[in-house]
Amino acid sequence: MIKEITCIGCPMGCRITAELDGDKILSIEGFTCNIGKKYAQEELTVPTRMVTALMHICGTDQPLSVKTSKPIEKSKIFDCLKEISNHYVMRPVHIGEVVIKNVCGTSVDIVATRDVE
């Protein structure tokens, strides 16, 4: 099977073509740097994404912006968002503070992206 993806590792946006045999990568072509090659290998085997969301703050209608501390598997994004929506945070919160540890049983934390006094 042939699969085409666009690299998002740098501004070049290379069109990468990969030949697959089931889950096995037979060849990767079209990348212009090692970032593209690495991106394609990860995207074709275990794709990951950073997750950003809004979280409830107790005592206010204004939400807290949060993100994952590192990318999580793409298949866990909706579970991650559901867990975030089920949590509330107490003020004060500071940028970079962990508000949920080990989200969805991963080794990834949810961290605040702004201060709330």
DSSP file (Angstrom, degrees, kcal/mol; ACC not computed):
  #  RESIDUE AA STRUCTURE BP1 BP2  ACC     N-H-->O    O-->H-N    N-H-->O    O-->H-N    TCO  KAPPA ALPHA  PHI   PSI    X-CA   Y-CA   Z-CA
    1    1 A M              0   0    0      0, 0.0    19,-3.5     0, 0.0     2,-0.5   0.000 360.0 360.0 360.0 141.2    0.0    0.0    0.0
    2    2 A I  E     -A   19   0A   0     17,-0.2     2,-0.4    15,-0.0    17,-0.2  -0.890 360.0-172.8-104.6 132.7    1.2    3.5   -0.8
    3    3 A K  E     -A   18   0A   0     15,-3.0    15,-3.1    -2,-0.5     2,-0.4  -0.990   7.5-157.5-128.6 135.5    0.5    6.3    1.7
    4    4 A E  E     +A   17   0A   0     -2,-0.4     2,-0.3    13,-0.2    13,-0.2  -0.929  16.6 170.0-113.1 135.6    1.1   10.0    1.2
    5    5 A I  E     -A   16   0A   0     11,-2.6    11,-3.3    -2,-0.4     2,-0.5  -0.952  30.9-126.1-137.0 158.2    1.5   12.5    4.0
    6    6 A T  E     -A   15   0A   0     -2,-0.3     9,-0.2     9,-0.2     2,-0.2  -0.932  30.5-125.8-106.0 125.3    2.6   16.1    4.3
    7    7 A C        -     0   0    0      7,-2.9     3,-0.1    -2,-0.5     6,-0.1  -0.455  23.8-176.6 -70.3 137.0    5.4   16.7    6.8
    8    8 A I        +     0   0    0     -2,-0.2    -1,-0.1     5,-0.1    28,-0.0   0.129  57.6 102.8-115.3  16.8    4.8   19.3    9.5
    9    9 A G  S    S-     0   0    0      1,-0.1    -1,-0.1     2,-0.0    27,-0.0   0.737  94.2  -0.2 -73.4 -23.8    8.3   19.1   11.0
   10   10 A C  S >  S-     0   0    0     -3,-0.1     3,-1.0     4,-0.0     4,-0.1  -0.924  88.1 -87.1-153.4 174.6    9.5   22.3    9.4
   11   11 A P  T 3  S+     0   0    0      0, 0.0    -2,-0.0     0, 0.0    -3,-0.0   0.609 107.9  81.9 -67.2 -10.6    8.1   25.0    7.1
   12   12 A M  T 3  S-     0   0    0      1,-0.1    -4,-0.1     2,-0.0    -5,-0.0   0.870  77.8-155.5 -64.1 -36.5    9.1   23.1    3.9
   13   13 A G    <   -     0   0    0     -3,-1.0    -5,-0.1     1,-0.1    -1,-0.1   0.921  15.7-159.8  62.8  45.9    5.9   20.9    4.1
   14   14 A C        -     0   0    0     -8,-0.1    -7,-2.9    -4,-0.1     2,-0.8  -0.265  16.5-126.9 -60.7 140.6    7.4   18.1    2.1
   15   15 A R  E     -A    6   0A   0     15,-0.2     2,-0.4    -9,-0.2    -9,-0.2  -0.825  32.6-163.0 -87.2 113.5    5.1   15.6    0.4
   16   16 A I  E     -A    5   0A   0    -11,-3.3   -11,-2.6    -2,-0.8     2,-0.5  -0.841   9.0-160.5-105.9 134.9    6.3   12.3    1.7
   17   17 A T  E     -AB   4  29A   0     12,-2.8    12,-2.9    -2,-0.4     2,-0.4  -0.953  10.7-174.2-114.1 130.4    5.4    9.0    0.0
   18   18 A A  E     -AB   3  28A   0    -15,-3.1   -15,-3.0    -2,-0.5     2,-0.5  -0.964  17.7-145.0-125.9 142.4    5.7    5.7    1.9
   19   19 A E  E     -AB   2  27A   0      8,-2.3     7,-3.1    -2,-0.4     8,-1.4  -0.924  25.3-169.7-104.7 127.4    5.2    2.2    0.8
   20   20 A L  E     - B   0  25A   0    -19,-3.5     2,-0.4    -2,-0.5     5,-0.2  -0.877  25.9-163.2-120.1 148.3    3.8   -0.1    3.5
   21   21 A D  E >  S- B   0  24A   0      3,-2.9     3,-1.8    -2,-0.3     2,-0.5  -0.846  77.0 -58.4-123.9  91.7    3.3   -3.8    3.9
   22   22 A G  T 3  S-     0   0    0     -2,-0.4     0, 0.0     1,-0.3     0, 0.0  -0.625 120.9 -18.8  69.6-120.5    0.7   -4.0    6.7
   23   23 A D  T 3  S+     0   0    0     -2,-0.5     2,-0.4    -3,-0.1    -1,-0.3   0.463 118.6 100.2 -93.9  -3.9    2.4   -2.1    9.6
   24   24 A K  E <   -B   21   0A   0     -3,-1.8    -3,-2.9     1,-0.0     2,-0.6  -0.712  69.2-137.3 -90.6 130.0    5.9   -2.5    8.2
   25   25 A I  E     +B   20   0A   0     -2,-0.4    -5,-0.2    -5,-0.2     3,-0.1  -0.756  22.1 178.1 -85.6 120.0    7.4    0.5    6.4
   26   26 A L  E     -     0   0A   0     -7,-3.1     2,-0.3    -2,-0.6    -6,-0.2   0.850  65.3  -8.0 -89.2 -39.4    9.1   -0.7    3.2
   27   27 A S  E     -B   19   0A   0     -8,-1.4    -8,-2.3     2,-0.0     2,-0.4  -0.993  51.0-157.5-157.2 152.9   10.3    2.7    1.9
   28   28 A I  E     +B   18   0A   0     -2,-0.3     2,-0.3   -10,-0.2   -10,-0.2  -0.997  22.2 170.0-133.6 128.4   10.0    6.4    2.6
   29   29 A E  E     +B   17   0A   0    -12,-2.9   -12,-2.8    -2,-0.4     3,-0.1  -0.950  46.3  48.2-136.6 156.0   10.6    9.1   -0.2
   30   30 A G        +     0   0    0      1,-0.4   -15,-0.2    -2,-0.3     2,-0.2   0.296  69.3 124.7 102.9  -8.2   10.1   12.8   -0.6
   31   31 A F        -     0   0    0    -14,-0.1    -1,-0.4     1,-0.1     3,-0.1  -0.574  43.0-162.2 -82.5 149.0   11.6   14.2    2.6
   32   32 A T  S    S+     0   0    0     -2,-0.2     2,-0.3    -3,-0.1    -1,-0.1   0.476  71.7  27.1-108.5  -4.7   14.4   16.7    2.3
   33   33 A C  S  > S-     0   0    0      1,-0.0     4,-1.5     0, 0.0     3,-0.4  -0.947  84.5-103.2-148.3 168.8   15.7   16.4    5.9
   34   34 A N  H  > S+     0   0    0     -2,-0.3     4,-2.6     1,-0.2     5,-0.2   0.761 116.5  65.2 -67.5 -24.2   16.0   13.9    8.7
   35   35 A I  H  > S+     0   0    0      1,-0.2     4,-2.8     2,-0.2    -1,-0.2   0.924 103.5  47.7 -61.1 -43.4   13.2   15.7   10.5
   36   36 A G  H  > S+     0   0    0     -3,-0.4     4,-2.5     2,-0.2    -2,-0.2   0.894 111.0  49.7 -64.3 -41.5   10.9   14.7    7.7
   37   37 A K  H  X S+     0   0    0     -4,-1.5     4,-2.3     2,-0.2    -2,-0.2   0.936 114.1  45.0 -63.5 -46.1   12.1   11.1    7.7
   38   38 A K  H  X S+     0   0    0     -4,-2.6     4,-2.5     2,-0.2     5,-0.2   0.921 112.4  52.0 -63.8 -44.4   11.6   10.8   11.5
   39   39 A Y  H  X S+     0   0    0     -4,-2.8     4,-3.0    -5,-0.2     5,-0.2   0.933 110.7  48.0 -57.1 -47.4    8.1   12.5   11.3
   40   40 A A  H  X S+     0   0    0     -4,-2.5     4,-2.1     1,-0.2    -1,-0.2   0.914 110.5  50.8 -62.1 -44.4    7.0   10.1    8.6
   41   41 A Q  H  X S+     0   0    0     -4,-2.3     4,-1.1     1,-0.2     5,-0.3   0.927 115.6  42.1 -60.2 -45.1    8.2    7.0   10.5
   42   42 A E  H  X S+     0   0    0     -4,-2.5     4,-1.5     1,-0.2     3,-0.4   0.915 113.8  51.6 -68.0 -43.1    6.4    8.2   13.7
   43   43 A E  H  < S+     0   0    0     -4,-3.0    -1,-0.2    -5,-0.2    -2,-0.2   0.832 113.0  45.8 -64.1 -32.4    3.2    9.2   11.8
   44   44 A L  H  < S+     0   0    0     -4,-2.1    -1,-0.2    -5,-0.2    -2,-0.2   0.678 125.5  28.4 -85.8 -18.5    3.0    5.9   10.0
   45   45 A T  H  < S-     0   0    0     -4,-1.1    -3,-0.2    -3,-0.4    -2,-0.2   0.842 139.1  -3.6-106.4 -61.0    3.6    3.8   13.1
   46   46 A V  S  < S-     0   0    0     -4,-1.5    -2,-0.2    -5,-0.3    -1,-0.1  -0.750  72.7-155.8-137.0  87.4    2.4    5.6   16.3
   47   47 A P        -     0   0    0      0, 0.0    27,-2.9     0, 0.0    28,-0.3  -0.394  14.4-170.4 -67.6 139.1    1.1    9.1   15.4
   48   48 A T  E     -C   73   0B   0     25,-0.3     2,-0.3    26,-0.1    25,-0.2  -0.900   7.5-172.9-128.1 157.7    1.2   11.6   18.3
   49   49 A R  E     -C   72   0B   0     23,-2.5    23,-2.8    -2,-0.3     2,-0.3  -0.993  27.9-116.8-146.4 149.7   -0.2   15.1   18.9
   50   50 A M        -     0   0    0     -2,-0.3     2,-0.5    21,-0.3    19,-0.1  -0.645  34.9-144.2 -76.2 145.6    0.0   17.8   21.5
   51   51 A V        -     0   0    0     -2,-0.3    17,-1.8    19,-0.2     2,-0.4  -0.964  16.6-174.0-117.6 131.3   -3.5   18.5   23.0
   52   52 A T  E     +D   67   0C   0     -2,-0.5     2,-0.3    15,-0.2    15,-0.2  -0.948  18.2 148.6-119.7 145.9   -4.7   21.9   24.0
   53   53 A A  E     -D   66   0C   0     13,-2.2    13,-2.7    -2,-0.4     2,-0.4  -0.932  43.0-101.9-159.3 177.9   -8.0   22.5   25.7
   54   54 A L  E     -D   65   0C   0     -2,-0.3     2,-0.3    11,-0.2    11,-0.2  -0.936  32.4-160.1-114.5 141.0   -9.9   24.7   28.2
   55   55 A M  E     -D   64   0C   0      9,-2.8     9,-3.0    -2,-0.4     2,-0.1  -0.915  23.3-104.6-124.1 147.0  -10.5   23.6   31.8
   56   56 A H  E     -g   88   0D   0     31,-0.8    33,-1.8    28,-0.4     2,-0.5  -0.426  27.3-154.5 -69.0 140.2  -13.1   24.7   34.4
   57   57 A I  E >   -g   89   0D   0      3,-0.5     3,-1.5     5,-0.3    33,-0.2  -0.978  24.7-114.6-115.0 128.9  -11.9   26.9   37.2
   58   58 A C  T 3  S+     0   0    0     31,-2.6    33,-0.3    -2,-0.5     3,-0.1  -0.381  96.9  16.7 -61.8 134.1  -13.9   26.8   40.5
   59   59 A G  T 3  S+     0   0    0      1,-0.1     2,-0.3    -2,-0.1    -1,-0.2   0.532 115.2  70.4  84.9   8.0  -15.6   30.1   41.2
   60   60 A T    <   -     0   0    0     -3,-1.5    -3,-0.5     2,-0.1    -1,-0.1  -0.994  66.9-140.3-151.7 154.5  -15.4   31.7   37.8
   61   61 A D  S    S+     0   0    0     -2,-0.3    -1,-0.1    -5,-0.1    -3,-0.0   0.586  78.7 100.0 -86.8 -12.4  -16.9   31.3   34.3
   62   62 A Q  S    S-     0   0    0      1,-0.1    -5,-0.3    -5,-0.0    -2,-0.1  -0.619  70.9-136.9 -78.1 126.8  -13.6   32.0   32.7
   63   63 A P        -     0   0    0      0, 0.0     2,-0.5     0, 0.0    -7,-0.2  -0.346   7.6-122.5 -81.8 164.2  -11.8   28.8   31.6
   64   64 A L  E     -D   55   0C   0     -9,-3.0    -9,-2.8    -2,-0.1     2,-0.4  -0.910  22.1-131.0-103.0 129.3   -8.1   27.9   32.1
   65   65 A S  E     +D   54   0C   0     -2,-0.5    48,-2.8   -11,-0.2    49,-0.4  -0.670  35.9 173.4 -80.5 134.7   -6.1   27.1   28.9
   66   66 A V  E     -DE  53 112C   0    -13,-2.7   -13,-2.2    -2,-0.4     2,-0.3  -0.876  14.0-172.4-135.9 165.9   -4.1   23.9   29.3
   67   67 A K  E     -DE  52 111C   0     44,-2.0    44,-2.9    -2,-0.3   -15,-0.2  -0.969  34.8 -90.2-151.6 165.1   -2.0   21.6   27.2
   68   68 A T  E     - E   0 110C   0    -17,-1.8    42,-0.2    -2,-0.3     4,-0.0  -0.521  31.5-128.9 -75.1 148.9   -0.3   18.2   27.4
   69   69 A S  S    S-     0   0    0     40,-2.5    -1,-0.1    -2,-0.2    41,-0.1   0.725  91.2  -3.4 -72.6 -20.6    3.3   18.3   28.7
   70   70 A K  S    S-     0   0    0     39,-0.3   -19,-0.2   -21,-0.1    -1,-0.1  -0.953 100.5 -66.0-158.0 167.5    4.3   16.3   25.6
   71   71 A P        -     0   0    0      0, 0.0     2,-0.3     0, 0.0   -21,-0.3  -0.240  46.9-155.1 -61.6 147.4    2.6   14.7   22.7
   72   72 A I  E     -C   49   0B   0    -23,-2.8   -23,-2.5     1,-0.1     5,-0.1  -0.799  35.4 -77.1-116.2 163.2    0.2   11.8   23.3
   73   73 A E  E >   -C   48   0B   0     -2,-0.3     3,-2.2   -25,-0.2     4,-0.3  -0.346  39.8-126.9 -59.2 136.9   -0.9    9.0   21.0
   74   74 A K  G >  S+     0   0    0    -27,-2.9     3,-1.3     1,-0.3     4,-0.3   0.814 107.7  63.4 -56.3 -33.2   -3.5   10.2   18.5
   75   75 A S  G 3  S+     0   0    0    -28,-0.3    -1,-0.3     1,-0.2     4,-0.2   0.650 101.8  51.4 -68.4 -14.5   -5.9    7.4   19.6
   76   76 A K  G <> S+     0   0    0     -3,-2.2     4,-2.4     1,-0.1    -1,-0.2   0.371  79.0  98.8-103.2   3.6   -6.0    8.8   23.1
   77   77 A I  H <> S+     0   0    0     -3,-1.3     4,-2.5    -4,-0.3     5,-0.2   0.929  84.3  45.3 -59.7 -49.2   -6.9   12.4   22.2
   78   78 A F  H  > S+     0   0    0     -4,-0.3     4,-2.0     1,-0.2    -1,-0.2   0.868 113.2  50.3 -67.4 -35.4  -10.7   12.2   22.9
   79   79 A D  H  > S+     0   0    0     -4,-0.2     4,-2.3     2,-0.2    -1,-0.2   0.897 110.9  50.8 -64.5 -39.9  -10.2   10.3   26.1
   80   80 A C  H  X S+     0   0    0     -4,-2.4     4,-2.3     2,-0.2    -2,-0.2   0.930 110.2  48.4 -62.4 -47.1   -7.7   13.0   27.2
   81   81 A L  H  X S+     0   0    0     -4,-2.5     4,-2.2     1,-0.2    -1,-0.2   0.874 110.5  51.9 -62.5 -37.8  -10.2   15.8   26.3
   82   82 A K  H  X S+     0   0    0     -4,-2.0     4,-1.1     2,-0.2    -1,-0.2   0.918 109.5  49.0 -65.1 -43.3  -13.0   14.0   28.3
   83   83 A E  H  < S+     0   0    0     -4,-2.3     3,-0.4     1,-0.2     4,-0.3   0.902 110.9  50.6 -63.4 -40.6  -10.8   13.7   31.4
   84   84 A I  H >< S+     0   0    0     -4,-2.3     3,-1.5     1,-0.2   -28,-0.4   0.919 108.4  52.2 -62.0 -43.3   -9.9   17.4   31.2
   85   85 A S  H 3< S+     0   0    0     -4,-2.2    -1,-0.2     1,-0.3    -2,-0.2   0.725 105.4  56.2 -68.6 -19.9  -13.6   18.3   30.9
   86   86 A N  T 3< S+     0   0    0     -4,-1.1     2,-0.3    -3,-0.4    -1,-0.3   0.440  98.1  79.4 -89.5  -0.7  -14.4   16.3   34.0
   87   87 A H    <   -     0   0    0     -3,-1.5   -31,-0.8    -4,-0.3     2,-0.3  -0.797  58.2-161.4-110.1 151.1  -11.8   18.2   36.2
   88   88 A Y  E     -g   56   0D   0     -2,-0.3     2,-0.4   -33,-0.1   -31,-0.2  -0.931  11.0-147.3-121.9 150.7  -12.0   21.5   37.9
   89   89 A V  E     -g   57   0D   0    -33,-1.8   -31,-2.6    -2,-0.3     2,-0.3  -0.923  10.3-132.6-119.5 146.5   -9.0   23.5   39.1
   90   90 A M        -     0   0    0     -2,-0.4   -31,-0.1   -33,-0.2   -33,-0.0  -0.743  40.3 -80.8 -95.5 144.0   -8.8   25.8   42.2
   91   91 A R  S    S+     0   0    0     -2,-0.3    26,-0.1   -33,-0.3     2,-0.1  -0.519  98.3  56.5 -78.8 154.6   -7.2   29.3   42.0
   92   92 A P        +     0   0    0      0, 0.0     2,-0.4     0, 0.0    25,-0.2   0.620  66.0 169.0 -79.2 154.6   -4.5   30.4   42.0
   93   93 A V  B     -H  116   0E   0     23,-2.6    23,-3.1    -2,-0.1     2,-0.4  -0.990  17.1-153.0-129.0 138.7   -2.9   28.5   39.1
   94   94 A H    >   -     0   0    0     -2,-0.4     3,-2.5    21,-0.2    18,-0.3  -0.875  31.5 -90.0-117.0 147.8    0.4   29.4   37.6
   95   95 A I  T 3  S+     0   0    0     -2,-0.4    18,-0.2     1,-0.3     3,-0.1  -0.232 114.4  20.4 -53.0 133.8    1.7   28.8   34.1
   96   96 A G  T 3  S+     0   0    0     16,-2.8    -1,-0.3     1,-0.3     2,-0.2   0.306  89.3 139.9  87.4  -8.3    3.5   25.5   33.8
   97   97 A E    <   -     0   0    0     -3,-2.5    15,-2.4     1,-0.1     2,-0.5  -0.473  58.0-118.8 -70.7 135.9    1.7   24.1   36.9
   98   98 A V  E     +F  111   0C   0     13,-0.2    13,-0.3    -2,-0.2     3,-0.2  -0.644  35.8 172.4 -75.7 122.3    0.6   20.4   36.6
   99   99 A V  E    S+     0   0C   0     11,-3.0     2,-0.3    -2,-0.5    12,-0.2   0.652  72.5  25.1-105.8 -22.3   -3.2   20.4   36.9
  100  100 A I  E    S-F  110   0C   0     10,-1.5    10,-3.0   -13,-0.0     3,-0.4  -0.951  76.3-149.7-140.5 122.6   -3.7   16.7   36.0
  101  101 A K  S    S-     0   0    0     -2,-0.3     4,-0.2     1,-0.2     8,-0.2  -0.675  74.5  -0.2 -89.2 144.9   -1.0   14.1   36.5
  102  102 A N  S >  S-     0   0    0     -2,-0.3     3,-1.8     1,-0.2     7,-0.2   0.883  83.9-148.1  51.3  53.3   -0.7   11.0   34.2
  103  103 A V  G >  S-     0   0    0      5,-2.3     3,-2.1    -3,-0.4     5,-0.4  -0.260  73.6  -4.0 -57.9 133.5   -3.7   11.8   32.0
  104  104 A C  G 3  S-     0   0    0      1,-0.3    -1,-0.3   -25,-0.1    -2,-0.1   0.751 128.5 -63.2  55.1  29.5   -5.5    8.7   30.7
  105  105 A G  G <  S+     0   0    0     -3,-1.8    -1,-0.3     1,-0.2    -2,-0.2   0.640 107.6 123.9  73.8  13.1   -2.9    6.5   32.3
  106  106 A T  S <  S-     0   0    0     -3,-2.1    -1,-0.2     2,-0.2   -34,-0.0  -0.344  77.4-111.1 -91.0-179.6   -0.1    7.9   30.1
  107  107 A S  S    S+     0   0    0     -2,-0.1     2,-0.4    -5,-0.1    -5,-0.1   0.162  86.9 107.0 -94.4  18.0    3.1    9.4   31.4
  108  108 A V        -     0   0    0     -5,-0.4    -5,-2.3    -7,-0.1     2,-0.2  -0.797  56.2-152.8-103.7 137.9    1.9   12.8   30.2
  109  109 A D        -     0   0    0     -2,-0.4   -40,-2.5    -7,-0.2     2,-0.5  -0.690  15.8-124.9-103.6 159.2    0.6   15.6   32.4
  110  110 A I  E     -EF  68 100C   0    -10,-3.0   -11,-3.0    -2,-0.2   -10,-1.5  -0.927  34.6-168.9-101.2 126.4   -1.8   18.4   31.7
  111  111 A V  E     -EF  67  98C   0    -44,-2.9   -44,-2.0    -2,-0.5   -13,-0.2  -0.879  23.7-110.0-121.1 149.3   -0.2   21.8   32.5
  112  112 A A  E     -E   66   0C   0    -15,-2.4   -16,-2.8   -18,-0.3   -46,-0.2  -0.473  17.6-161.0 -72.5 144.1   -1.6   25.3   32.8
  113  113 A T  S    S+     0   0    0    -48,-2.8     2,-0.3   -18,-0.2   -47,-0.1   0.305  71.5  28.0-110.1   7.8   -0.7   27.7   30.0
  114  114 A R  S    S-     0   0    0    -49,-0.4     2,-0.3   -20,-0.1    -1,-0.1  -0.982  82.6 -99.7-157.2 164.1   -1.5   30.9   31.8
  115  115 A D        -     0   0    0     -2,-0.3     2,-0.4   -21,-0.2   -21,-0.2  -0.661  29.1-174.1 -85.8 141.0   -1.7   32.4   35.3
  116  116 A V  B      H   93   0E   0    -23,-3.1   -23,-2.6    -2,-0.3   -52,-0.0  -0.960 360.0 360.0-135.8 118.7   -5.0   32.7   37.1
  117  117 A E              0   0    0     -2,-0.4    -1,-0.1   -25,-0.2   -26,-0.1   0.438 360.0 360.0 -91.9 360.0   -5.1   34.5   40.5
